[in-house]
Amino acid sequence: MTVPHVLRGTIVTILSTDVSAGTEIGRKLGKLHEDEATKIFYRKKDEYLTSILFPTGLPNRLLEVTECLTTSSGFYLNVPVLPKSEDGEILLLAEASGLSGQVLLSSQDGEKLLKGTSLIKYVSREVSDPSVETSDLGYVSVDKMFQVRGVGTVILGFSNTELMVHDKLTALPNGKEVEIKSIQVLDEDQERVGPGVRVGIAVKNLRPEDLKGIYSLVKAEVKTMEKVKGRLTKFEWSEYSPGTYHVIAAGSSSVALIEGQGEVEVKLNRKLPSATRLLVLNLNAKPKKPRVIGYIEV
């Protein structure tokens, strides 16, 4: 019996403070399907789907941009001719992510911004297809939920894991177990999908009142984190002292108390899927100080 090919893909994020430039990058990589605050472009070739996220609204939506980046496997960083402070922040985000990507410079002067970072090796003069694949990390990052008459609860998100009809997952933060009734990708039914795919999944066991605040679905074997220890790498331009910050990983964020210097302990106010790198933001940083503090390796 022939085993059907499984649709899989990769997820990348465009980092750009210029909406026109970011949109142009997206159009070179795929076709615009969702034109909202976060624009989503797709390119499908055979059984491979590339999803390109472009979160707009910087500098106000830095947290949402970071969530998109941490659910991705790569990035496109647009550096304009005359960079502003918010361009420096998204440069730090790209550096903090630990991901590979493409840094698109509008002028030679832009290279000065990259000094002392690992991003210099990713400089590219032209947009080319991403060369990264999404790994199976055991979770779905959720961004929309709604009720459909005759179908029930539908959840939209990105599969950072393989999914099959009848799989059971745990919803965060409420801890309820849900069962997948059906899977759709670009309006086509699928029995099974691999990591890196934008999915719409109809689920059992969730009432309308259970939907509030769901941000992730995790497989039973996947650990979650509420309290972790790790090493903080702080960017030299940022200010840090033990206290409360936003911590972002696996496409979701949490307010967290970080204690210590260098070796730190992190206490999250809600569970996140386990990750090896946490990005740290201070959304209330002093004027002229970057809100991107650095990252924690656990």
Steps between C-alpha positions, in 0.01 A plus 500: 500500500633845408550730797372851418746788519460715810470874455774674696675834480692782658407823676701821467448854630570828322646764732446847356385835634417604142165344406552549128845341504382210717199440276724500193721232660190294573373530143834376367468189715132414471141611450321716757214304661436675830524880490467596865729650765719197434506439128541135396638396162510141373686309234403138438711269287398135484461393864702785647349823631702809585324743736637853520385716794531876486387660828446871440438783744849553638608638737173447690462127429848386605356220716293357213801524266706300750227235529501458121879472497508232769254279312718529187807318373657799327466871425539775241636821655453819300755773581396835343728770361450717809445265796310627807507373858216254429710349219772442757248320723395252233866445416550400865196273475650320204830462689324379817296240312802286413334425164657519157358736241565767242601858582395728215697826488384807309848655516857416593464719810259245645789263565619729779192400701597134476844543655552269794201279414469163332269656240786616279524148354137516385531814284328454165441741212198312367206314652532125452290205617553392862732204550376400847242240602275501804591237758249285689481670840168353611275803508258715298523877549143634501392841374125474429201304631134508402179297475371368166140382472492126435873465565553630853819655633768585242852603595746667262873487554834366386596136544843469654433128509339220298123485538248229414122481525407354844823624662452631852672814625492713813383860473696769683431665737187309612653151475197350325555203268370549147462251215551593136186431294629634170793693350492755219786672321413770244138373497603142420432212739804312629520181703853580609744793479863546594670786684509851356145523366221754553206287617135535581399219734152417620517361854283312746468564873522880497195705592474867393584609856820290486643695206603815683873554503612177329844563351648153448412132453764252614539126464485285812871413485607864475611669820388848592691755704396728784826527690837456328866580551733617228769741390405855402689663215432872523570737213749769598263778393218374723436555871428205729450447870304216665129562467193453281531460122319346205643163399415352159549146368318252274277769353360613836588748770481524877568762761788364707704577808870463420737472794878500490780627275649278230363177641133582556177344622184574304151474651229526232146608579364244250626176350682498167610202289856409594767678298877529513508876436280770654497855365479778759326837449453800725204681347546782753867565427630853548486733198785439255566157654409188297208294623677184385708399802649175368431129531516217751636158409353222715 
